[in-house]
Amino acid sequence: MQRVGSVQQMAFEFSLELVEAETPAQRLAWEQRVLGWPVSVTPLEALDGPLPASTALAELPSQPGRPATVAGYRLPGWTGGRGFYFSDGQTFVVAVEREGLAKPSPWQPILARGRWQRDHWGAEWLQVEETQALP
């Protein structure tokens, strides 16, 4: 039987230095770079400072037709038609931008102003009238 190492081998001291935890923005950047999308933090959580006053996406169905401002970000993927998937980290909906309004980039935090719409077939969506990128 052959032994690995020897008694003359040098011992290493593995003392750990305390390292500061990364910020949510740093974690988001690494996750997007390495994995391609965020896993443990949403783009809204990585923003500096508080979010502007807005309505949660989950509350929109109870306010059809009324103007609303929501904070969220575009999810990657195709809706099968016009529009894009929009999330606030808790809920996601289909958002349809008005004619001439450009779709935001995936994962870009935005403030969207629009109205919750419902048609007679039961389809529901957020009709986006205006978007503003969040810093």
Rosetta silent file (secondary structure, phi, psi, omega in degrees, C-alpha in Angstrom):
SEQUENCE: MQRVGSVQQMAFEFSLELVEAETPAQRLAWEQRVLGWPVSVTPLEALDGPLPASTALAELPSQPGRPATVAGYRLPGWTGGRGFYFSDGQTFVVAVEREGLAKPSPWQPILARGRWQRDHWGAEWLQVEETQALP
SCORE:     score description
SCORE:     0.000 S_00000001
   1 L     0.000  132.406 -176.954    0.000    0.000    0.000 S_00000001
   2 L  -100.324  136.069 -179.232    1.408    3.353   -0.990 S_00000001
   3 L   -90.224  148.754  176.058    1.032    6.413    1.243 S_00000001
   4 L  -103.902  131.831 -179.354    0.101    9.820   -0.037 S_00000001
   5 L    81.372  177.883  178.602    2.065   12.746    1.397 S_00000001
   6 L  -148.006  168.367  179.520    4.753   12.554    3.990 S_00000001
   7 L   -71.008  -16.780  179.692    5.452   13.677    7.522 S_00000001
   8 L   -87.332   -3.056 -178.741    7.817   16.272    6.107 S_00000001
   9 L   -67.609  141.408 -177.644    5.016   17.903    4.142 S_00000001
  10 L   -76.472  137.446  177.652    4.315   21.484    5.082 S_00000001
  11 L   -90.924  141.787  178.234    1.020   22.255    6.786 S_00000001
  12 L  -104.160  142.168  175.143   -1.040   25.191    5.571 S_00000001
  13 L   -98.464  119.864 -178.012   -3.026   27.440    7.813 S_00000001
  14 L  -100.915   73.222  177.336   -6.381   28.168    6.244 S_00000001
  15 L   -87.252  134.844 -177.644   -7.428   31.295    8.060 S_00000001
  16 L   -96.914  131.405  174.010  -10.378   32.990    6.456 S_00000001
  17 L   -90.602  142.941  177.562  -10.528   36.723    6.035 S_00000001
  18 L   -71.370  133.747 -179.305  -13.916   38.319    6.290 S_00000001
  19 L  -117.845  135.799  178.324  -15.141   39.498    2.917 S_00000001
  20 L   -66.845  139.251  177.681  -17.863   42.089    2.457 S_00000001
  21 L   -67.327  147.291  179.113  -21.020   40.747    0.877 S_00000001
  22 L   -73.221  157.065  178.082  -21.718   41.926   -2.639 S_00000001
  23 L   -78.664  161.189  175.701  -24.482   44.419   -3.277 S_00000001
  24 H   -56.616  -36.582  179.192  -27.654   43.318   -5.060 S_00000001
  25 H   -64.912  -40.193  177.474  -26.483   45.272   -8.138 S_00000001
  26 H   -66.172  -43.209  179.216  -23.155   43.395   -8.162 S_00000001
  27 H   -63.164  -41.645  177.956  -24.894   40.049   -7.724 S_00000001
  28 H   -60.835  -45.524 -179.634  -27.330   40.888  -10.538 S_00000001
  29 H   -61.161  -43.286  179.386  -24.451   41.836  -12.866 S_00000001
  30 H   -66.398  -44.317 -179.073  -22.587   38.587  -12.132 S_00000001
  31 H   -62.757  -40.045  179.328  -25.659   36.400  -12.528 S_00000001
  32 H   -69.522  -35.972 -179.818  -26.515   38.014  -15.852 S_00000001
  33 H   -70.888  -45.067 -174.671  -22.923   37.708  -17.067 S_00000001
  34 H   -83.089  -45.371 -174.040  -22.403   34.098  -15.973 S_00000001
  35 L   -99.599  -22.479 -179.420  -25.900   32.606  -16.258 S_00000001
  36 L    98.297  -13.138  177.023  -27.584   34.975  -18.695 S_00000001
  37 L  -157.809  159.493 -179.823  -30.403   35.984  -16.346 S_00000001
  38 L   -70.837  146.870  179.978  -30.908   36.893  -12.697 S_00000001
  39 L  -120.587  -47.443 -172.761  -31.473   34.068  -10.238 S_00000001
  40 L  -107.228   -4.607 -178.424  -31.324   35.407   -6.683 S_00000001
  41 L  -146.260  142.499  177.910  -32.129   39.095   -7.154 S_00000001
  42 L   -93.489  158.244  177.742  -34.537   40.969   -9.422 S_00000001
  43 L   -57.757  -29.179  178.642  -33.587   44.064  -11.415 S_00000001
  44 L   -71.753  -34.551  179.465  -35.892   46.137   -9.190 S_00000001
  45 L   -70.185  -21.659 -177.817  -34.093   44.986   -6.022 S_00000001
  46 L   -87.496   -4.007 -179.808  -30.768   46.110   -7.499 S_00000001
  47 L   -71.475  147.876  175.391  -31.884   49.723   -7.977 S_00000001
  48 L   -81.686  131.383  176.444  -30.371   52.440   -5.814 S_00000001
  49 L    82.288  174.566 -178.006  -32.901   54.121   -3.573 S_00000001
  50 L   -74.365  155.190  176.424  -36.627   53.561   -3.163 S_00000001
  51 L   -74.041  148.750  173.381  -38.963   52.841   -6.071 S_00000001
  52 L   -63.027  157.835  179.183  -41.298   55.590   -7.233 S_00000001
  53 L   -57.817  128.956 -178.415  -44.908   55.279   -6.064 S_00000001
  54 L  -155.746  166.302  178.258  -46.553   52.577   -8.144 S_00000001
  55 L   -94.078  141.397  175.595  -49.275   49.931   -8.193 S_00000001
  56 L   -72.046  144.316 -179.588  -48.386   46.241   -7.794 S_00000001
  57 H   -59.265  -34.180 -178.865  -49.091   44.141  -10.893 S_00000001
  58 H   -64.208  -22.740 -179.352  -51.261   41.768   -8.826 S_00000001
  59 H   -85.882  -14.902 -174.821  -53.664   44.661   -8.086 S_00000001
  60 H   -60.751  -41.142 -179.131  -54.255   45.649  -11.734 S_00000001
  61 H   -59.487  -23.535  178.716  -57.055   43.136  -12.526 S_00000001
  62 H   -83.651   -1.373 -178.561  -59.205   44.760   -9.830 S_00000001
  63 L  -129.009   52.704 -176.428  -58.829   48.152  -11.573 S_00000001
  64 E   -63.367  135.830  175.520  -59.742   47.553  -15.249 S_00000001
  65 L    82.276  -13.758 -178.499  -59.618   50.646  -17.454 S_00000001
  66 L   -87.081  143.846  177.706  -58.215   52.926  -14.753 S_00000001
  67 E   -61.936  141.752  179.884  -54.833   54.621  -15.278 S_00000001
  68 E  -147.151  150.116  173.350  -52.008   52.958  -13.358 S_00000001
  69 E  -117.683  126.936 -178.473  -48.263   53.307  -12.969 S_00000001
  70 E  -128.591  142.620  174.809  -46.318   50.109  -12.356 S_00000001
  71 E   -99.688  137.111  179.611  -42.627   49.421  -11.761 S_00000001
  72 E  -176.424 -161.173 -179.696  -41.188   46.307  -13.336 S_00000001
  73 E  -151.798  152.383  179.249  -38.984   44.882  -16.035 S_00000001
  74 E   -78.355  132.235  174.232  -39.397   43.107  -19.333 S_00000001
  75 E   -88.594  147.744  176.150  -38.824   39.365  -19.230 S_00000001
  76 L   -69.968  156.828  179.460  -37.142   37.734  -22.221 S_00000001
  77 L   123.747  167.136 -176.588  -39.353   35.635  -24.447 S_00000001
  78 L  -114.013  134.733 -177.501  -42.029   36.058  -27.043 S_00000001
  79 L   -81.974   -8.891 -176.823  -45.706   36.477  -26.191 S_00000001
  80 L    92.982   -0.456  179.239  -46.881   34.989  -29.465 S_00000001
  81 L  -166.052 -154.083  176.269  -48.051   38.388  -30.704 S_00000001
  82 L   -67.164  152.743  175.138  -47.547   42.037  -29.967 S_00000001
  83 L   105.241 -172.864 -177.764  -46.312   42.887  -26.525 S_00000001
  84 E  -155.013  161.617  174.935  -43.926   41.445  -23.973 S_00000001
  85 E   -80.572  135.665 -174.781  -43.901   39.696  -20.624 S_00000001
  86 E  -130.155  133.318 -176.320  -43.656   42.196  -17.756 S_00000001
  87 E  -135.051  155.052  172.425  -42.852   41.384  -14.119 S_00000001
  88 L  -116.210   12.237 -179.451  -42.408   43.122  -10.783 S_00000001
  89 L    97.514  -18.822  179.196  -40.681   40.144   -9.143 S_00000001
  90 L  -113.873  -38.316 -174.169  -43.915   38.704   -7.713 S_00000001
  91 L  -133.557  154.096  169.947  -46.298   38.575  -10.682 S_00000001
  92 E  -131.451  149.164 -179.223  -45.962   38.664  -14.440 S_00000001
  93 E  -137.790  168.617  170.681  -48.430   39.886  -17.055 S_00000001
  94 E   -89.951  129.014  177.514  -48.556   40.464  -20.777 S_00000001
  95 E  -115.491  133.756  178.645  -47.942   44.115  -21.587 S_00000001
  96 E  -116.426  120.831 -178.705  -48.809   45.559  -24.997 S_00000001
  97 E   -81.253  148.156  177.855  -47.122   48.808  -25.941 S_00000001
  98 L   -65.139  160.917  179.097  -49.020   51.487  -27.848 S_00000001
  99 L   -55.310  129.664  177.850  -48.223   51.960  -31.519 S_00000001
 100 L    90.265  -10.080  179.026  -44.818   53.601  -31.966 S_00000001
 101 L   -90.233  126.876 -178.500  -43.564   52.873  -28.452 S_00000001
 102 L   -74.900  145.742  174.742  -40.391   50.778  -28.420 S_00000001
 103 L   -70.663  141.261  175.084  -40.187   47.646  -26.272 S_00000001
 104 L   -70.192  160.476  175.895  -37.766   47.956  -23.367 S_00000001
 105 L   -69.403  149.356  176.468  -34.673   45.759  -23.321 S_00000001
 106 E   -57.232  140.019  178.460  -35.016   42.499  -21.367 S_00000001
 107 L    71.561    0.048  178.956  -34.312   42.901  -17.640 S_00000001
 108 L   -75.606  119.213  177.331  -34.310   46.725  -17.942 S_00000001
 109 E   -67.333  131.482  179.990  -36.170   48.193  -14.933 S_00000001
 110 E  -138.166  162.102  170.148  -38.872   50.593  -16.110 S_00000001
 111 E  -109.078  119.445 -177.392  -41.812   52.586  -14.864 S_00000001
 112 E  -112.134  133.297  175.438  -44.794   51.887  -17.142 S_00000001
 113 E  -111.170  131.391 -178.805  -47.938   53.996  -17.319 S_00000001
 114 E  -176.670 -159.010 -178.245  -51.027   52.450  -18.813 S_00000001
 115 E  -137.265  145.489  175.057  -54.371   50.736  -18.192 S_00000001
 116 E   -78.675  128.481 -177.473  -55.459   47.178  -17.455 S_00000001
 117 E  -117.471  150.530  178.612  -57.560   45.906  -20.350 S_00000001
 118 E  -143.137  131.544  177.838  -59.966   42.999  -20.644 S_00000001
 119 L  -103.307  175.915 -175.309  -61.773   41.840  -23.789 S_00000001
 120 L   -73.348   -5.691  174.578  -65.034   39.908  -24.160 S_00000001
 121 L   -94.330   -4.404  178.254  -63.129   36.614  -24.638 S_00000001
 122 L    97.418    0.704  177.616  -61.519   36.918  -21.214 S_00000001
 123 L   -73.722  142.880  179.653  -58.013   37.945  -22.313 S_00000001
 124 E  -131.893  146.637  179.386  -56.329   40.496  -20.032 S_00000001
 125 E  -161.874  164.427  174.698  -53.242   42.645  -20.515 S_00000001
 126 E   -95.864  116.214  176.873  -51.558   45.871  -19.494 S_00000001
 127 E   -86.227  107.951 -175.073  -51.921   48.460  -22.271 S_00000001
 128 E   -88.443  122.503  179.152  -48.704   50.496  -21.935 S_00000001
 129 E   -96.956  -30.535 -175.106  -48.970   54.147  -22.980 S_00000001
 130 E  -154.815  143.391  175.439  -45.586   55.379  -21.741 S_00000001
 131 E  -127.882  151.564  177.092  -42.369   53.944  -20.297 S_00000001
 132 E  -139.028  124.752  179.075  -39.543   55.510  -18.367 S_00000001
 133 E   -68.060  137.749  175.947  -36.232   53.732  -17.678 S_00000001
 134 L   -93.675  140.542 -177.268  -35.342   53.540  -13.986 S_00000001
 135 L   -70.356    0.000    0.000  -31.726   54.319  -13.035 S_00000001
